[in-house]
């Protein structure tokens, strides 16, 4: 396992724990089992347990907990569903994890304005179930059934980003508990504003280092009249990527387009009991009117054929579409479990789409030259892709080998004027690469951090060092 920096620290003061207990009663726990749930992740980082966990039920609870922690000089780490994979929610300085999962209410749906407001612990799948009868949906789909607050905090995106954007575009307004325990609202529900600094965008993607998001107002979209999924295998990785680039250049409004290389398809077949040809494969989804969708499919199928693609297997049946996308969402577990007892190390980059074929092909060559099994998949329509390694946890040499491949991947992406992370965030794992990517701009981030959190208590140790 990769160990996060963990400074020596004394245990929580008993008087402080007593004050927490007086305020939160049974919503406070110091049990090792619950602490371990909040101090581990599905990724390759070693555990880092909080000293206590508070299960908040309201913005007032969060604010009161922050005030108590600030008065005692105790670190504060927000926790949603725990699905982040760069160590974003690991309490590397101990302290108190504030679990927001009980704050899962859908506070308002304004169908006429195409927006809604939810508490931070609301999960995206439950939100879409609630919205179904309104004819609207929330399109951001990172794969995991993440909380909306966590998605805003890490600036998540996912499979629909090529058409609907990321959480940066989806969030209209936030309610945030700041590092001094105050509660602010960053904006109104207006679709545009020139009123002051854009605080909403400041907190979206801040990974809990500037404040704790407790409510989120989101843009919604009409459920498309027609939704069609399609799968197409290719005889080369280059042909698959070229098909996506050409589709976008032709103006096809792809709703989703995912690439899974041959190794990933083989893993998905075993894990999800599919029988797809084990070649590099594109998963498409098309949204629109029946005529518009038919035209999109026809255009993309022709492009695929010209790039070595096989037959287009398509479906507009909800059950079949759900089955295919469930397999895509389980790709991480499928890739990791190609080896029994393995741990996963997943990394992502994003490059300008014209450089995508080159970046993916060079990365595949690096993987093939090594000995650690790995797959490539990604949201290829916006230049973002992932590599998932399946590592023997008893083999330190494998961690070292993966670190070398990851270094080459990130350096390659930055050299192409891309980014070290398209959607996972910085967390613990990519702090050095943030500096390599943005240089002195990181010092400006540090200025903001010190101004808003002068005691460095809000999720300390994440994004960059102070």
PAVO-192843 format. One record per residue (C-alpha): residue number from 0; residue in one letter; z, y, x. Coordinates in Angstrom, 1 decimal. Layout:
// PAVO-192843
num:residu:Z:Y:X
NUM:A:Z:Y:X $
...
END
This chain:
// PAVO-192843
num:residu:Z:Y:X
0:X:0.0:0.0:0.0 $
1:X:-0.6:3.6:1.0 $
2:X:2.7:5.5:1.2 $
3:X:3.0:9.0:0.0 $
4:X:5.1:11.4:2.0 $
5:X:8.7:11.1:0.8 $
6:X:11.2:13.5:2.2 $
7:X:14.9:12.4:2.5 $
8:X:16.9:13.9:-0.4 $
9:X:20.3:13.5:-1.8 $
10:X:20.9:11.8:-5.2 $
11:X:21.1:14.0:-8.3 $
12:X:24.3:15.9:-8.6 $
13:X:26.5:14.2:-11.2 $
14:X:27.3:17.5:-12.9 $
15:X:23.6:18.1:-13.3 $
16:X:23.0:14.7:-14.8 $
17:X:25.9:15.4:-17.2 $
18:X:24.2:18.6:-18.3 $
19:X:21.0:16.8:-19.0 $
20:X:22.9:14.1:-20.9 $
21:X:24.6:16.7:-23.0 $
22:X:21.3:18.3:-23.9 $
23:X:19.1:15.2:-24.3 $
24:X:21.5:12.4:-25.2 $
25:X:19.6:9.0:-25.3 $
26:X:16.4:10.8:-24.5 $
27:X:17.6:10.8:-20.9 $
28:X:17.5:7.6:-18.9 $
29:X:18.4:6.8:-15.3 $
30:X:17.7:3.1:-15.7 $
31:X:15.7:1.6:-12.8 $
32:X:13.2:-0.1:-15.0 $
33:X:12.2:3.1:-16.8 $
34:X:12.2:5.0:-13.5 $
35:X:9.9:2.4:-12.0 $
36:X:7.4:2.8:-14.9 $
37:X:7.2:6.4:-14.0 $
38:X:7.1:5.9:-10.3 $
39:X:4.2:3.4:-10.0 $
40:X:0.5:3.6:-10.8 $
41:X:-2.5:1.4:-11.1 $
42:X:-3.8:2.7:-7.8 $
43:X:-3.1:1.8:-4.2 $
44:X:-0.2:4.2:-3.7 $
45:X:3.3:2.9:-3.0 $
46:X:5.9:3.6:-5.7 $
47:X:7.9:6.8:-5.7 $
48:X:10.6:6.7:-8.3 $
49:X:12.0:9.7:-10.1 $
50:X:15.8:10.1:-10.2 $
51:X:15.8:10.4:-14.0 $
52:X:13.4:10.5:-17.0 $
53:X:13.6:12.7:-20.0 $
54:X:11.6:11.8:-23.1 $
55:X:10.7:15.2:-24.6 $
56:X:10.0:15.6:-28.3 $
57:X:9.0:19.3:-28.5 $
58:X:8.0:22.3:-26.4 $
59:X:11.6:23.4:-26.7 $
60:X:12.8:20.2:-25.1 $
61:X:10.4:20.7:-22.2 $
62:X:11.5:24.3:-21.7 $
63:X:15.2:23.4:-21.7 $
64:X:14.6:20.6:-19.2 $
65:X:12.7:22.9:-16.9 $
66:X:15.4:25.6:-17.1 $
67:X:18.1:23.0:-16.2 $
68:X:16.0:21.6:-13.4 $
69:X:15.2:25.1:-11.9 $
70:X:18.8:26.1:-12.0 $
71:X:19.8:23.0:-10.1 $
72:X:16.8:23.1:-7.7 $
73:X:15.4:19.7:-9.0 $
74:X:11.8:18.7:-8.9 $
75:X:9.9:18.3:-12.2 $
76:X:7.0:16.0:-12.8 $
77:X:5.1:15.7:-16.2 $
78:X:4.1:12.3:-17.3 $
79:X:1.7:11.3:-20.0 $
80:X:0.1:7.9:-20.2 $
81:X:0.3:7.2:-16.5 $
82:X:-3.5:6.4:-16.2 $
83:X:-4.3:8.9:-13.3 $
84:X:-5.4:7.2:-10.1 $
85:X:-4.9:9.7:-7.3 $
86:X:-1.1:9.6:-7.5 $
87:X:-1.1:12.7:-9.7 $
88:X:2.1:11.8:-11.6 $
89:X:4.1:10.1:-8.8 $
90:X:7.3:12.0:-8.2 $
91:X:7.1:12.0:-4.4 $
92:X:10.1:14.3:-4.2 $
93:X:12.1:12.5:-6.8 $
94:X:13.7:14.7:-9.4 $
95:X:13.0:14.4:-13.2 $
96:X:10.0:13.0:-14.8 $
97:X:9.4:14.6:-18.2 $
98:X:7.6:12.0:-20.4 $
99:X:5.5:13.7:-23.1 $
100:X:4.3:10.6:-24.9 $
101:X:6.6:11.3:-27.9 $
102:X:4.9:14.6:-28.4 $
103:X:1.9:13.0:-30.1 $
104:X:1.4:15.1:-33.2 $
105:X:-1.9:16.5:-34.4 $
106:X:-0.7:19.9:-35.4 $
107:X:-3.8:21.4:-37.0 $
108:X:-7.5:20.5:-37.7 $
109:X:-9.7:23.5:-38.4 $
110:X:-12.8:21.7:-39.5 $
111:X:-14.6:24.9:-40.5 $
112:X:-14.0:26.3:-37.0 $
113:X:-14.7:23.0:-35.2 $
114:X:-11.4:22.9:-33.4 $
115:X:-8.0:21.3:-33.5 $
116:X:-4.5:21.7:-31.9 $
117:X:-2.5:18.7:-30.7 $
118:X:0.7:18.1:-28.8 $
119:X:0.2:17.0:-25.2 $
120:X:1.2:13.4:-25.8 $
121:X:-1.5:12.8:-28.4 $
122:X:-4.0:10.2:-27.2 $
123:X:-7.7:10.7:-27.4 $
124:X:-8.5:7.5:-29.4 $
125:X:-5.8:8.3:-32.0 $
126:X:-7.2:11.8:-32.3 $
127:X:-10.7:10.5:-33.0 $
128:X:-9.3:8.1:-35.6 $
129:X:-7.6:11.0:-37.3 $
130:X:-10.8:13.1:-37.2 $
131:X:-13.1:10.4:-38.5 $
132:X:-13.0:11.6:-42.2 $
133:X:-13.7:15.2:-41.2 $
134:X:-17.1:14.4:-39.8 $
135:X:-16.0:15.7:-36.4 $
136:X:-15.1:14.1:-33.1 $
137:X:-13.6:14.9:-29.7 $
138:X:-16.2:13.8:-27.1 $
139:X:-14.3:13.7:-23.8 $
140:X:-14.0:10.0:-22.8 $
141:X:-12.6:9.2:-19.4 $
142:X:-12.4:5.5:-20.2 $
143:X:-8.6:5.1:-20.4 $
144:X:-6.8:6.0:-23.6 $
145:X:-5.3:9.0:-21.9 $
146:X:-3.1:11.7:-23.4 $
147:X:-4.8:15.0:-24.1 $
148:X:-2.3:16.9:-22.0 $
149:X:-2.9:14.6:-19.1 $
150:X:-6.6:15.0:-19.5 $
151:X:-6.3:18.8:-19.5 $
152:X:-3.9:18.7:-16.5 $
153:X:-6.4:16.7:-14.4 $
154:X:-9.6:18.3:-15.8 $
155:X:-10.8:14.9:-16.9 $
156:X:-14.4:14.2:-18.0 $
157:X:-16.0:10.8:-18.3 $
158:X:-18.9:9.1:-20.0 $
159:X:-20.0:11.9:-22.4 $
160:X:-19.8:14.8:-19.8 $
161:X:-23.5:14.9:-19.3 $
162:X:-24.0:16.3:-22.8 $
163:X:-20.6:17.6:-23.9 $
164:X:-19.0:18.8:-20.7 $
165:X:-15.5:18.2:-19.3 $
166:X:-12.1:19.3:-20.3 $
167:X:-12.9:22.6:-18.7 $
168:X:-15.4:23.3:-21.5 $
169:X:-13.4:21.4:-24.2 $
170:X:-10.1:23.4:-24.0 $
171:X:-9.9:26.7:-26.0 $
172:X:-6.2:27.4:-25.5 $
173:X:-3.0:25.9:-24.1 $
174:X:0.7:26.2:-24.7 $
175:X:2.4:26.0:-21.3 $
176:X:6.0:25.9:-20.1 $
177:X:6.0:27.8:-16.9 $
178:X:8.1:27.2:-13.8 $
179:X:10.8:29.6:-15.0 $
180:X:11.2:27.8:-18.4 $
181:X:9.2:30.4:-20.4 $
182:X:6.7:29.3:-23.0 $
183:X:3.3:31.0:-23.0 $
184:X:0.1:30.6:-25.0 $
185:X:-2.9:31.2:-22.7 $
186:X:-5.5:32.2:-25.3 $
187:X:-6.4:32.3:-29.1 $
188:X:-8.8:30.1:-30.9 $
189:X:-11.6:32.6:-30.5 $
190:X:-14.7:31.0:-29.0 $
191:X:-15.0:33.8:-26.4 $
192:X:-12.8:36.5:-25.0 $
193:X:-12.8:39.1:-22.3 $
194:X:-9.0:39.7:-22.6 $
195:X:-7.5:39.6:-19.2 $
196:X:-7.3:36.7:-16.7 $
197:X:-8.5:33.3:-17.8 $
198:X:-5.2:31.5:-17.8 $
199:X:-6.5:28.6:-19.7 $
200:X:-8.8:27.6:-16.9 $
201:X:-6.1:28.2:-14.4 $
202:X:-3.8:25.6:-15.9 $
203:X:-6.7:23.1:-16.7 $
204:X:-6.9:21.0:-13.6 $
205:X:-3.6:22.2:-12.0 $
206:X:-2.1:18.7:-12.3 $
207:X:1.3:20.0:-13.4 $
208:X:1.8:22.1:-10.3 $
209:X:1.9:25.5:-12.1 $
210:X:3.4:24.6:-15.4 $
211:X:3.7:21.8:-18.1 $
212:X:1.1:21.7:-20.8 $
213:X:2.7:21.0:-24.2 $
214:X:0.0:21.8:-26.7 $
215:X:-3.8:21.9:-26.5 $
216:X:-6.4:23.5:-28.7 $
217:X:-9.7:21.7:-28.4 $
218:X:-13.4:22.2:-29.3 $
219:X:-14.7:19.6:-31.7 $
220:X:-18.3:18.4:-32.4 $
221:X:-20.1:17.0:-35.4 $
222:X:-20.4:13.3:-35.4 $
223:X:-24.1:12.6:-34.8 $
224:X:-26.3:11.5:-37.6 $
225:X:-27.6:8.7:-35.5 $
226:X:-26.0:7.0:-32.4 $
227:X:-27.9:4.4:-30.4 $
228:X:-26.9:2.5:-27.3 $
229:X:-29.3:0.9:-24.9 $
230:X:-29.0:-1.2:-21.7 $
231:X:-31.6:-1.6:-19.1 $
232:X:-31.6:-3.6:-15.8 $
233:X:-33.5:-2.5:-12.7 $
234:X:-34.8:-4.2:-9.7 $
235:X:-33.4:-1.5:-7.4 $
236:X:-30.6:1.0:-7.3 $
237:X:-33.2:3.7:-6.4 $
238:X:-35.2:3.0:-9.6 $
239:X:-32.2:3.3:-11.8 $
240:X:-31.1:6.6:-10.3 $
241:X:-34.6:8.0:-10.4 $
242:X:-34.8:7.1:-14.1 $
243:X:-31.8:9.2:-14.9 $
244:X:-32.9:12.2:-12.8 $
245:X:-36.4:12.1:-14.4 $
246:X:-34.9:11.9:-17.9 $
247:X:-32.8:15.0:-17.3 $
248:X:-35.8:16.8:-15.8 $
249:X:-37.8:15.9:-18.9 $
250:X:-35.1:17.6:-21.0 $
251:X:-33.9:14.4:-22.7 $
252:X:-30.4:15.3:-24.2 $
253:X:-28.7:12.1:-23.0 $
254:X:-25.3:11.7:-24.6 $
255:X:-24.1:9.1:-22.1 $
256:X:-25.7:7.5:-19.1 $
257:X:-23.7:5.2:-16.9 $
258:X:-24.8:3.3:-13.8 $
259:X:-23.3:-0.1:-12.9 $
260:X:-24.6:-1.8:-9.7 $
261:X:-25.2:-5.5:-9.5 $
262:X:-21.7:-6.3:-8.1 $
263:X:-20.1:-4.3:-11.0 $
264:X:-22.3:-6.1:-13.6 $
265:X:-21.3:-9.5:-12.2 $
266:X:-17.6:-8.5:-12.4 $
267:X:-18.0:-7.2:-16.0 $
268:X:-19.7:-10.4:-17.1 $
269:X:-16.8:-12.4:-15.9 $
270:X:-14.1:-10.1:-17.2 $
271:X:-15.6:-9.1:-20.6 $
272:X:-17.5:-12.3:-21.2 $
273:X:-21.0:-10.8:-21.3 $
274:X:-24.2:-12.3:-20.1 $
275:X:-26.1:-9.2:-18.8 $
276:X:-28.6:-9.8:-16.0 $
277:X:-26.7:-9.3:-12.8 $
278:X:-28.8:-6.4:-11.5 $
279:X:-28.2:-2.6:-11.3 $
280:X:-28.0:-1.5:-14.9 $
281:X:-28.0:1.7:-16.9 $
282:X:-25.9:2.1:-20.1 $
283:X:-27.4:4.8:-22.3 $
284:X:-26.2:6.4:-25.5 $
285:X:-28.4:8.7:-27.6 $
286:X:-27.2:11.1:-30.3 $
287:X:-29.1:13.1:-32.9 $
288:X:-31.3:12.7:-35.9 $
289:X:-33.1:9.3:-36.4 $
290:X:-36.4:10.8:-35.4 $
291:X:-34.9:12.6:-32.4 $
292:X:-33.1:9.5:-31.2 $
293:X:-36.2:7.4:-31.5 $
294:X:-38.1:10.0:-29.4 $
295:X:-35.4:10.0:-26.8 $
296:X:-35.4:6.2:-26.5 $
297:X:-39.2:6.1:-26.2 $
298:X:-39.2:8.6:-23.4 $
299:X:-36.5:7.0:-21.4 $
300:X:-37.9:3.5:-21.9 $
301:X:-41.2:4.7:-20.5 $
302:X:-39.5:6.3:-17.5 $
303:X:-37.5:3.2:-16.9 $
304:X:-40.5:0.9:-17.0 $
305:X:-42.2:3.1:-14.4 $
306:X:-39.2:2.8:-12.1 $
307:X:-38.8:-1.0:-12.2 $
308:X:-36.7:-1.3:-15.2 $
309:X:-36.7:-4.3:-17.5 $
310:X:-36.7:-4.6:-21.2 $
311:X:-34.7:-2.0:-23.2 $
312:X:-31.9:-3.8:-25.1 $
313:X:-30.8:-1.3:-27.8 $
314:X:-28.6:-1.2:-30.8 $
315:X:-27.4:1.2:-33.4 $
316:X:-24.8:-1.2:-34.8 $
317:X:-21.2:0.2:-34.3 $
318:X:-19.8:-3.2:-33.4 $
319:X:-22.4:-3.9:-30.7 $
320:X:-22.1:-0.4:-29.3 $
321:X:-18.3:-0.7:-29.2 $
322:X:-18.6:-4.0:-27.4 $
323:X:-20.8:-2.6:-24.7 $
324:X:-18.7:0.5:-24.1 $
325:X:-15.5:-1.5:-24.1 $
326:X:-17.0:-3.6:-21.3 $
327:X:-17.8:-0.3:-19.4 $
328:X:-14.3:1.0:-19.9 $
329:X:-12.8:-2.2:-18.6 $
330:X:-15.0:-2.0:-15.4 $
331:X:-12.0:-0.9:-13.2 $
332:X:-10.0:-4.0:-14.1 $
333:X:-13.1:-6.2:-13.8 $
334:X:-13.8:-4.9:-10.3 $
335:X:-10.3:-5.2:-9.0 $
336:X:-9.8:-8.7:-10.4 $
337:X:-12.8:-10.2:-8.5 $
338:X:-9.9:-11.3:-6.2 $
339:X:-6.7:-12.7:-7.6 $
340:X:-3.7:-10.6:-6.8 $
341:X:-5.7:-7.7:-5.5 $
342:X:-4.9:-4.0:-5.8 $
343:X:-7.5:-1.4:-6.6 $
344:X:-8.5:1.6:-4.7 $
345:X:-11.0:3.7:-6.6 $
346:X:-12.5:6.9:-5.4 $
347:X:-15.0:9.3:-6.8 $
348:X:-17.3:12.1:-5.6 $
349:X:-19.9:14.4:-7.3 $
350:X:-23.0:15.7:-5.8 $
351:X:-26.0:17.8:-6.9 $
352:X:-28.1:15.4:-8.9 $
353:X:-31.1:15.7:-6.6 $
354:X:-29.0:14.2:-3.8 $
355:X:-27.5:11.4:-5.9 $
356:X:-29.9:8.6:-5.0 $
357:X:-29.4:9.3:-1.3 $
358:X:-25.6:9.4:-1.7 $
359:X:-25.3:6.2:-3.7 $
360:X:-27.7:4.3:-1.5 $
361:X:-25.9:5.3:1.8 $
362:X:-22.6:4.4:0.2 $
363:X:-23.8:1.0:-0.8 $
364:X:-25.0:0.4:2.7 $
365:X:-21.5:1.3:4.1 $
366:X:-19.9:-1.1:1.6 $
367:X:-22.3:-3.9:2.4 $
368:X:-21.6:-3.5:6.1 $
369:X:-17.9:-4.1:5.5 $
370:X:-15.9:-7.1:4.3 $
371:X:-13.9:-5.6:1.3 $
372:X:-15.5:-6.3:-2.1 $
373:X:-16.5:-3.1:-3.9 $
374:X:-18.5:-2.0:-6.8 $
375:X:-20.3:1.3:-7.7 $
376:X:-20.4:2.8:-11.1 $
377:X:-20.5:6.3:-12.5 $
378:X:-21.4:9.0:-14.8 $
379:X:-24.7:9.3:-13.1 $
380:X:-26.1:12.0:-15.4 $
381:X:-23.9:14.7:-13.9 $
382:X:-24.0:13.4:-10.3 $
383:X:-20.6:11.8:-10.4 $
384:X:-20.0:8.2:-9.3 $
385:X:-17.1:5.9:-8.4 $
386:X:-16.4:3.2:-5.9 $
387:X:-13.8:0.5:-6.8 $
388:X:-12.5:-1.6:-3.9 $
389:X:-10.6:-4.9:-4.5 $
390:X:-8.0:-5.1:-1.7 $
391:X:-5.7:-7.9:-0.5 $
392:X:-2.3:-6.1:-0.5 $
393:X:-1.2:-8.3:2.4 $
394:X:-4.0:-7.1:4.6 $
395:X:-3.3:-3.7:6.2 $
396:X:-6.7:-3.9:8.0 $
397:X:-8.4:-3.8:4.6 $
398:X:-6.7:-0.6:3.7 $
399:X:-7.8:0.8:7.0 $
400:X:-11.4:-0.4:6.4 $
401:X:-11.5:1.2:3.0 $
402:X:-10.1:4.4:4.3 $
403:X:-13.0:4.6:6.8 $
404:X:-15.6:4.0:4.1 $
405:X:-13.9:6.5:1.8 $
406:X:-13.9:9.1:4.6 $
407:X:-17.6:8.6:5.1 $
408:X:-18.3:8.9:1.4 $
409:X:-16.4:12.1:1.0 $
410:X:-17.8:13.7:4.1 $
411:X:-21.3:12.8:2.9 $
412:X:-20.7:14.3:-0.5 $
413:X:-19.3:17.6:0.9 $
414:X:-22.2:17.8:3.4 $
415:X:-24.5:17.6:0.3 $
416:X:-22.6:20.6:-1.2 $
417:X:-20.8:18.3:-3.5 $
418:X:-17.1:17.7:-4.2 $
419:X:-14.5:15.2:-3.0 $
420:X:-13.6:14.4:-6.6 $
421:X:-15.6:14.8:-9.8 $
422:X:-12.8:13.9:-12.1 $
423:X:-9.9:12.1:-10.6 $
424:X:-8.3:15.2:-9.2 $
425:X:-6.6:15.7:-5.8 $
426:X:-3.1:14.4:-6.4 $
427:X:-1.9:12.8:-3.2 $
428:X:-5.0:11.1:-2.0 $
429:X:-7.5:13.9:-1.4 $
430:X:-5.5:16.8:-0.1 $
431:X:-7.2:16.9:3.3 $
432:X:-10.6:16.8:1.7 $
433:X:-9.8:19.7:-0.6 $
434:X:-9.3:21.8:2.5 $
435:X:-12.5:20.4:4.1 $
436:X:-14.4:21.3:0.9 $
437:X:-13.0:24.8:0.1 $
438:X:-11.5:26.0:3.3 $
439:X:-9.7:29.4:3.0 $
440:X:-10.0:29.2:-0.8 $
441:X:-7.1:26.7:-0.7 $
442:X:-4.9:29.5:0.8 $
443:X:-5.6:31.5:-2.4 $
444:X:-4.4:28.5:-4.4 $
445:X:-1.2:28.5:-2.3 $
446:X:-0.7:32.2:-3.2 $
447:X:-1.0:31.4:-6.9 $
448:X:1.4:28.4:-6.5 $
449:X:4.0:30.5:-4.7 $
450:X:3.7:33.3:-7.3 $
451:X:4.1:31.0:-10.3 $
452:X:6.4:28.4:-8.8 $
453:X:8.3:30.1:-6.0 $
454:X:10.8:27.3:-5.6 $
455:X:8.0:24.6:-5.4 $
456:X:9.6:22.5:-8.2 $
457:X:6.6:21.8:-10.4 $
458:X:5.1:18.5:-9.3 $
459:X:5.6:19.3:-5.6 $
460:X:3.6:17.5:-3.0 $
461:X:0.4:17.4:-5.1 $
462:X:-3.0:19.1:-4.5 $
463:X:-2.0:20.7:-1.2 $
464:X:1.0:21.2:1.1 $
465:X:2.8:24.5:1.2 $
END
